[in-house]
């Protein structure tokens, strides 16, 4: 997740809307700081587009996942070879105590974990198996009926596993670094907008309806992102026209006002609330109950009228 509990999906919808709001009010921002030119938004959106072109987590993880699948198959092949080795040990060292001791020396205690895809245990099993065959090759052939070529097969199968383990480690490292690169780029885009947002609160201090157009929390409500619960809706007059500037509040929590299209958004935690529409600025009050579920933007539309 990014700052402000914003997912990457929300970010891709919030920032284009945010920069559109910037474009709509750019002249006043430019009067405050000369750098706020029309091209400022164009450059910021280009940086966002470049960040989004970087592979995401799923794409970054594709290569190590494919290697992991290949590794599972190769690991099974080595485990089968080790089972054969255990049979040769049983033949070469028939006494129960001797057989168990020699089997342990060949890596038996690592076998169960290795079979469960514990790569450290698999590495230990391979090392023990190779070493055991090298040290006891003659006895295994003479007394355990092990084929002469089997020792080379143990080494070859282990080498295939080791190659895949190294490849997966490199790919996982690359995936982690790549994911960090994408997140860093996206956070930079968000931080750039937050600087504009702070300036907008100063420029539009006497115009709260405009100032909120630059607030990420409000924009999250407008785009309906699922990472944050809240209430959103559209207010209209009896004839269907948008009702702009209508106060909307949740007692003791938050308050806002409908925009020129009659839309509003309030970010709140899950719970049961009473949403008050109007009640000031010449609008008749309405109190509407609403239940907000976790991660849901509850829709609450209403028809409002002027106070008599």
C-alpha positions as a Markdown table, in Angstrom:
| # | Residue | x | y | z |
|---|---|---|---|---|
| 1 | Unk | 0.0 | 0.0 | 0.0 |
| 2 | Unk | 1.0 | 3.6 | -0.6 |
| 3 | Unk | 0.7 | 6.5 | 1.7 |
| 4 | Unk | -2.8 | 7.5 | 2.9 |
| 5 | Unk | -3.9 | 3.9 | 2.7 |
| 6 | Unk | -4.0 | 4.3 | -1.0 |
| 7 | Unk | -3.6 | 1.2 | -3.3 |
| 8 | Unk | -1.8 | 1.5 | -6.6 |
| 9 | Unk | -5.2 | 1.0 | -8.3 |
| 10 | Unk | -6.7 | 4.0 | -6.5 |
| 11 | Unk | -3.6 | 6.0 | -7.3 |
| 12 | Unk | -4.0 | 5.5 | -11.0 |
| 13 | Unk | -7.5 | 6.9 | -10.8 |
| 14 | Unk | -7.0 | 9.7 | -8.3 |
| 15 | Unk | -4.0 | 11.4 | -9.8 |
| 16 | Unk | -5.4 | 12.0 | -13.3 |
| 17 | Unk | -8.5 | 13.5 | -11.7 |
| 18 | Unk | -6.3 | 15.5 | -9.4 |
| 19 | Unk | -4.4 | 17.0 | -12.2 |
| 20 | Unk | -7.6 | 17.8 | -14.1 |
| 21 | Unk | -8.7 | 19.8 | -11.1 |
| 22 | Unk | -5.3 | 21.5 | -11.2 |
| 23 | Unk | -5.8 | 22.4 | -14.9 |
| 24 | Unk | -9.3 | 23.8 | -14.1 |
| 25 | Unk | -7.8 | 26.2 | -11.5 |
| 26 | Unk | -4.2 | 26.6 | -12.8 |
| 27 | Unk | -4.3 | 30.4 | -13.2 |
| 28 | Unk | -4.9 | 31.1 | -9.5 |
| 29 | Unk | -2.2 | 28.6 | -8.6 |
| 30 | Unk | 0.2 | 30.3 | -11.0 |
| 31 | Unk | -0.5 | 33.6 | -9.4 |
| 32 | Unk | 0.8 | 32.1 | -6.2 |
| 33 | Unk | 3.8 | 30.3 | -7.6 |
| 34 | Unk | 5.2 | 30.9 | -11.1 |
| 35 | Unk | 6.1 | 27.2 | -11.5 |
| 36 | Unk | 2.4 | 26.2 | -11.6 |
| 37 | Unk | 2.2 | 26.4 | -15.4 |
| 38 | Unk | -0.1 | 24.3 | -17.7 |
| 39 | Unk | 3.0 | 22.3 | -18.5 |
| 40 | Unk | 3.6 | 21.4 | -14.9 |
| 41 | Unk | 0.6 | 19.0 | -14.9 |
| 42 | Unk | 1.6 | 17.6 | -18.3 |
| 43 | Unk | 5.0 | 16.7 | -17.0 |
| 44 | Unk | 3.6 | 15.2 | -13.8 |
| 45 | Unk | 1.2 | 13.0 | -15.7 |
| 46 | Unk | 4.1 | 11.9 | -17.9 |
| 47 | Unk | 6.0 | 10.8 | -14.8 |
| 48 | Unk | 3.0 | 8.9 | -13.6 |
| 49 | Unk | 2.6 | 7.2 | -17.0 |
| 50 | Unk | 6.3 | 6.2 | -16.9 |
| 51 | Unk | 5.9 | 4.8 | -13.3 |
| 52 | Unk | 2.9 | 2.7 | -14.3 |
| 53 | Unk | 4.9 | 1.2 | -17.2 |
| 54 | Unk | 7.3 | -0.4 | -14.7 |
| 55 | Unk | 6.3 | -4.0 | -14.1 |
| 56 | Unk | 4.1 | -4.6 | -11.1 |
| 57 | Unk | 4.5 | -7.2 | -8.4 |
| 58 | Unk | 2.7 | -9.9 | -10.4 |
| 59 | Unk | 4.9 | -9.3 | -13.5 |
| 60 | Unk | 8.1 | -9.1 | -11.4 |
| 61 | Unk | 7.3 | -12.4 | -9.7 |
| 62 | Unk | 6.5 | -14.3 | -12.9 |
| 63 | Unk | 10.1 | -15.3 | -13.6 |
| 64 | Unk | 10.9 | -16.7 | -10.1 |
| 65 | Unk | 7.5 | -18.5 | -10.0 |
| 66 | Unk | 8.2 | -20.2 | -13.3 |
| 67 | Unk | 11.7 | -21.2 | -12.0 |
| 68 | Unk | 10.1 | -22.5 | -8.8 |
| 69 | Unk | 7.8 | -24.7 | -10.7 |
| 70 | Unk | 10.7 | -26.1 | -12.7 |
| 71 | Unk | 12.7 | -26.5 | -9.5 |
| 72 | Unk | 9.9 | -28.6 | -7.8 |
| 73 | Unk | 10.1 | -31.0 | -10.7 |
| 74 | Unk | 13.9 | -31.2 | -10.6 |
| 75 | Unk | 13.8 | -31.6 | -6.8 |
| 76 | Unk | 11.5 | -34.6 | -7.1 |
| 77 | Unk | 14.0 | -36.2 | -9.5 |
| 78 | Unk | 16.9 | -35.7 | -7.0 |
| 79 | Unk | 14.7 | -37.1 | -4.2 |
| 80 | Unk | 14.0 | -40.2 | -6.3 |
| 81 | Unk | 17.8 | -40.6 | -6.9 |
| 82 | Unk | 18.4 | -40.3 | -3.1 |
| 83 | Unk | 15.7 | -43.1 | -2.6 |
| 84 | Unk | 17.7 | -45.3 | -4.8 |
| 85 | Unk | 20.9 | -44.4 | -2.9 |
| 86 | Unk | 19.1 | -45.4 | 0.3 |
| 87 | Unk | 18.4 | -48.8 | -1.2 |
| 88 | Unk | 22.1 | -49.3 | -2.1 |
| 89 | Unk | 23.0 | -48.3 | 1.5 |
| 90 | Unk | 20.6 | -50.9 | 2.8 |
| 91 | Unk | 22.3 | -53.6 | 0.7 |
| 92 | Unk | 25.8 | -52.5 | 1.5 |
| 93 | Unk | 25.3 | -52.2 | 5.3 |
| 94 | Unk | 22.7 | -54.8 | 6.3 |
| 95 | Unk | 23.0 | -54.5 | 10.1 |
| 96 | Unk | 20.2 | -52.3 | 11.5 |
| 97 | Unk | 22.4 | -50.0 | 13.5 |
| 98 | Unk | 25.0 | -49.7 | 10.8 |
| 99 | Unk | 22.4 | -49.1 | 8.1 |
| 100 | Unk | 20.7 | -46.3 | 10.1 |
| 101 | Unk | 24.1 | -44.6 | 10.9 |
| 102 | Unk | 25.1 | -44.7 | 7.2 |
| 103 | Unk | 21.7 | -43.6 | 6.0 |
| 104 | Unk | 22.0 | -40.6 | 8.4 |
| 105 | Unk | 25.4 | -39.8 | 7.0 |
| 106 | Unk | 23.9 | -39.7 | 3.5 |
| 107 | Unk | 21.5 | -37.0 | 4.7 |
| 108 | Unk | 18.4 | -38.9 | 5.8 |
| 109 | Unk | 17.5 | -36.4 | 8.6 |
| 110 | Unk | 17.1 | -33.7 | 5.9 |
| 111 | Unk | 14.9 | -35.8 | 3.6 |
| 112 | Unk | 11.5 | -35.0 | 5.0 |
| 113 | Unk | 12.0 | -31.2 | 5.0 |
| 114 | Unk | 13.6 | -31.4 | 1.6 |
| 115 | Unk | 10.5 | -33.2 | 0.3 |
| 116 | Unk | 8.4 | -30.4 | 1.7 |
| 117 | Unk | 10.3 | -27.8 | -0.5 |
| 118 | Unk | 12.6 | -26.6 | 2.2 |
| 119 | Unk | 15.4 | -25.5 | -0.1 |
| 120 | Unk | 18.0 | -25.3 | 2.7 |
| 121 | Unk | 17.2 | -28.9 | 3.7 |
| 122 | Unk | 17.3 | -30.0 | 0.0 |
| 123 | Unk | 20.8 | -28.4 | -0.3 |
| 124 | Unk | 21.9 | -30.2 | 2.8 |
| 125 | Unk | 20.5 | -33.5 | 1.5 |
| 126 | Unk | 22.3 | -33.1 | -1.8 |
| 127 | Unk | 25.6 | -32.2 | -0.2 |
| 128 | Unk | 25.4 | -35.2 | 2.1 |
| 129 | Unk | 24.4 | -37.5 | -0.7 |
| 130 | Unk | 27.2 | -36.5 | -3.0 |
| 131 | Unk | 29.8 | -36.7 | -0.2 |
| 132 | Unk | 28.6 | -40.1 | 0.9 |
| 133 | Unk | 28.7 | -41.6 | -2.6 |
| 134 | Unk | 32.2 | -40.2 | -3.1 |
| 135 | Unk | 33.5 | -41.7 | 0.1 |
| 136 | Unk | 31.8 | -45.1 | -0.1 |
| 137 | Unk | 31.6 | -45.6 | -3.8 |
| 138 | Unk | 33.5 | -48.9 | -3.8 |
| 139 | Unk | 31.5 | -50.5 | -1.0 |
| 140 | Unk | 28.2 | -49.4 | -2.5 |
| 141 | Unk | 29.1 | -51.0 | -5.8 |
| 142 | Unk | 30.6 | -54.2 | -4.3 |
| 143 | Unk | 28.1 | -54.9 | -1.6 |
| 144 | Unk | 25.1 | -52.8 | -2.5 |
| 145 | Unk | 24.9 | -53.6 | -6.2 |
| 146 | Unk | 25.1 | -49.9 | -7.1 |
| 147 | Unk | 25.8 | -49.3 | -10.8 |
| 148 | Unk | 29.2 | -47.6 | -11.6 |
| 149 | Unk | 27.5 | -44.7 | -13.3 |
| 150 | Unk | 25.2 | -43.9 | -10.4 |
| 151 | Unk | 27.7 | -41.7 | -8.5 |
| 152 | Unk | 27.9 | -39.4 | -11.6 |
| 153 | Unk | 24.1 | -39.3 | -11.8 |
| 154 | Unk | 23.8 | -38.1 | -8.1 |
| 155 | Unk | 26.2 | -35.3 | -8.9 |
| 156 | Unk | 24.4 | -34.4 | -12.2 |
| 157 | Unk | 20.9 | -34.3 | -10.6 |
| 158 | Unk | 22.2 | -32.2 | -7.7 |
| 159 | Unk | 23.9 | -29.8 | -10.1 |
| 160 | Unk | 20.6 | -29.3 | -12.0 |
| 161 | Unk | 18.9 | -28.4 | -8.7 |
| 162 | Unk | 21.7 | -26.1 | -7.6 |
| 163 | Unk | 21.5 | -24.3 | -11.0 |
| 164 | Unk | 17.8 | -23.6 | -10.5 |
| 165 | Unk | 18.2 | -22.6 | -6.9 |
| 166 | Unk | 20.8 | -20.0 | -7.9 |
| 167 | Unk | 18.6 | -18.8 | -10.8 |
| 168 | Unk | 15.5 | -18.4 | -8.6 |
| 169 | Unk | 17.6 | -16.5 | -6.0 |
| 170 | Unk | 18.8 | -14.0 | -8.7 |
| 171 | Unk | 15.2 | -13.6 | -10.0 |
| 172 | Unk | 13.8 | -13.0 | -6.6 |
| 173 | Unk | 16.4 | -10.4 | -5.9 |
| 174 | Unk | 15.6 | -8.7 | -9.2 |
| 175 | Unk | 11.9 | -8.9 | -8.5 |
| 176 | Unk | 12.3 | -7.3 | -5.1 |
| 177 | Unk | 14.5 | -4.5 | -6.5 |
| 178 | Unk | 12.1 | -3.9 | -9.4 |
| 179 | Unk | 9.0 | -3.8 | -7.2 |
| 180 | Unk | 10.8 | -1.2 | -5.0 |
| 181 | Unk | 11.6 | 0.8 | -8.0 |
| 182 | Unk | 7.9 | 1.0 | -9.1 |
| 183 | Unk | 6.7 | 1.8 | -5.6 |
| 184 | Unk | 9.4 | 4.5 | -5.3 |
| 185 | Unk | 8.3 | 6.1 | -8.6 |
| 186 | Unk | 4.6 | 6.0 | -7.6 |
| 187 | Unk | 5.3 | 7.5 | -4.2 |
| 188 | Unk | 7.2 | 10.3 | -5.8 |
| 189 | Unk | 4.2 | 11.0 | -8.0 |
| 190 | Unk | 1.9 | 11.1 | -5.0 |
| 191 | Unk | 4.3 | 13.2 | -3.0 |
| 192 | Unk | 4.5 | 15.7 | -5.9 |
| 193 | Unk | 0.7 | 16.0 | -5.8 |
| 194 | Unk | 0.7 | 16.4 | -2.0 |
| 195 | Unk | 2.9 | 19.5 | -2.4 |
| 196 | Unk | 0.4 | 21.0 | -4.9 |
| 197 | Unk | -2.5 | 20.0 | -2.5 |
| 198 | Unk | -0.8 | 21.9 | 0.4 |
| 199 | Unk | -0.4 | 25.0 | -1.8 |
| 200 | Unk | -4.0 | 24.8 | -2.9 |
| 201 | Unk | -5.2 | 24.8 | 0.7 |
| 202 | Unk | -3.5 | 28.2 | 1.0 |
| 203 | Unk | -4.6 | 29.6 | -2.3 |
| 204 | Unk | -8.2 | 28.6 | -1.9 |
| 205 | Unk | -8.5 | 29.2 | 1.9 |
| 206 | Unk | -11.7 | 31.2 | 1.4 |
| 207 | Unk | -13.0 | 28.7 | -1.1 |
| 208 | Unk | -13.3 | 25.4 | 0.7 |
| 209 | Unk | -15.4 | 23.8 | -2.1 |
| 210 | Unk | -12.4 | 24.4 | -4.4 |
| 211 | Unk | -9.8 | 23.5 | -1.8 |
| 212 | Unk | -11.2 | 20.1 | -1.2 |
| 213 | Unk | -10.8 | 19.3 | -4.9 |
| 214 | Unk | -7.1 | 19.0 | -4.2 |
| 215 | Unk | -7.5 | 16.8 | -1.1 |
| 216 | Unk | -6.6 | 13.2 | -1.7 |
| 217 | Unk | -9.2 | 12.0 | 0.8 |
| 218 | Unk | -11.9 | 13.7 | -1.1 |
| 219 | Unk | -10.6 | 12.4 | -4.5 |
| 220 | Unk | -10.6 | 8.9 | -3.1 |
| 221 | Unk | -14.2 | 9.2 | -2.3 |
| 222 | Unk | -15.1 | 10.5 | -5.8 |
| 223 | Unk | -13.3 | 7.7 | -7.6 |
| 224 | Unk | -14.8 | 5.2 | -5.2 |
| 225 | Unk | -11.6 | 3.5 | -4.2 |
| 226 | Unk | -12.1 | 0.4 | -2.1 |
| 227 | Unk | -9.3 | 0.9 | 0.3 |
| 228 | Unk | -11.2 | 3.3 | 2.6 |
| 229 | Unk | -14.7 | 3.2 | 3.8 |
| 230 | Unk | -17.1 | 6.2 | 3.6 |
| 231 | Unk | -20.3 | 7.7 | 2.3 |
| 232 | Unk | -20.7 | 9.2 | -1.1 |
| 233 | Unk | -23.6 | 10.3 | -3.2 |
| 234 | Unk | -25.3 | 12.9 | -5.4 |
| 235 | Unk | -27.8 | 15.6 | -4.2 |
| 236 | Unk | -30.5 | 17.0 | -6.5 |
| 237 | Unk | -33.3 | 19.4 | -6.4 |
| 238 | Unk | -36.9 | 18.3 | -6.8 |
| 239 | Unk | -36.7 | 19.0 | -10.6 |
| 240 | Unk | -33.6 | 16.9 | -10.9 |
| 241 | Unk | -31.0 | 19.6 | -11.2 |
| 242 | Unk | -27.8 | 19.2 | -9.2 |
| 243 | Unk | -27.8 | 20.7 | -5.7 |
| 244 | Unk | -24.5 | 22.5 | -5.2 |
| 245 | Unk | -23.1 | 23.8 | -2.0 |
| 246 | Unk | -25.4 | 21.7 | 0.3 |
| 247 | Unk | -23.7 | 21.0 | 3.7 |
| 248 | Unk | -23.3 | 17.3 | 4.4 |
| 249 | Unk | -22.1 | 16.2 | 7.8 |
| 250 | Unk | -21.8 | 13.3 | 10.2 |
| 251 | Unk | -22.2 | 14.6 | 13.7 |
| 252 | Unk | -18.9 | 14.7 | 15.5 |
| 253 | Unk | -17.1 | 13.2 | 12.6 |
| 254 | Unk | -16.6 | 15.0 | 9.3 |
| 255 | Unk | -18.4 | 17.5 | 7.1 |
| 256 | Unk | -18.2 | 18.7 | 3.5 |
| 257 | Unk | -20.5 | 20.2 | 0.9 |
| 258 | Unk | -21.8 | 19.0 | -2.5 |
| 259 | Unk | -19.9 | 20.2 | -5.5 |
| 260 | Unk | -21.3 | 21.8 | -8.7 |
| 261 | Unk | -22.5 | 18.5 | -9.9 |
| 262 | Unk | -24.2 | 17.8 | -6.5 |
| 263 | Unk | -21.6 | 15.1 | -5.6 |
| 264 | Unk | -20.1 | 14.7 | -2.1 |
| 265 | Unk | -17.8 | 12.2 | -0.4 |
| 266 | Unk | -17.1 | 11.6 | 3.3 |
| 267 | Unk | -14.3 | 9.2 | 4.5 |
| 268 | Unk | -15.3 | 7.4 | 7.7 |
| 269 | Unk | -14.6 | 4.1 | 9.3 |
| 270 | Unk | -17.1 | 1.3 | 9.2 |
| 271 | Unk | -20.1 | 1.9 | 11.5 |
| 272 | Unk | -23.6 | 3.2 | 11.9 |
| 273 | Unk | -24.1 | 7.0 | 11.4 |
| 274 | Unk | -26.7 | 9.7 | 10.9 |
| 275 | Unk | -25.9 | 11.8 | 7.8 |
| 276 | Unk | -27.3 | 15.3 | 8.0 |
| 277 | Unk | -28.0 | 17.0 | 4.7 |
| 278 | Unk | -28.5 | 20.8 | 4.8 |
| 279 | Unk | -29.3 | 22.5 | 8.0 |
| 280 | Unk | -27.4 | 25.7 | 7.1 |
| 281 | Unk | -26.6 | 28.0 | 4.2 |
| 282 | Unk | -30.3 | 28.2 | 3.4 |
| 283 | Unk | -31.0 | 24.5 | 3.0 |
| 284 | Unk | -33.6 | 22.6 | 5.0 |
| 285 | Unk | -32.1 | 19.8 | 7.2 |
| 286 | Unk | -32.5 | 16.1 | 6.6 |
| 287 | Unk | -31.2 | 13.4 | 8.9 |
| 288 | Unk | -30.6 | 10.0 | 7.1 |
| 289 | Unk | -29.4 | 6.8 | 8.9 |
| 290 | Unk | -26.6 | 4.9 | 7.1 |
| 291 | Unk | -24.6 | 1.8 | 7.8 |
| 292 | Unk | -21.1 | 1.8 | 6.4 |
| 293 | Unk | -19.3 | -1.5 | 5.9 |
| 294 | Unk | -15.6 | -2.0 | 6.0 |
| 295 | Unk | -13.9 | -1.0 | 2.8 |
| 296 | Unk | -17.2 | 0.1 | 1.2 |
| 297 | Unk | -18.1 | 3.5 | -0.1 |
| 298 | Unk | -21.8 | 3.6 | 0.9 |
| 299 | Unk | -23.9 | 5.4 | -1.7 |
| 300 | Unk | -26.4 | 7.9 | -0.3 |
| 301 | Unk | -28.3 | 10.0 | -2.8 |
| 302 | Unk | -30.8 | 12.6 | -1.7 |
| 303 | Unk | -33.3 | 15.2 | -2.9 |
| 304 | Unk | -32.9 | 18.5 | -1.0 |
| 305 | Unk | -34.8 | 21.8 | -0.8 |
| 306 | Unk | -34.4 | 25.3 | 0.4 |
| 307 | Unk | -35.5 | 26.2 | 3.9 |
| 308 | Unk | -38.7 | 28.1 | 4.1 |
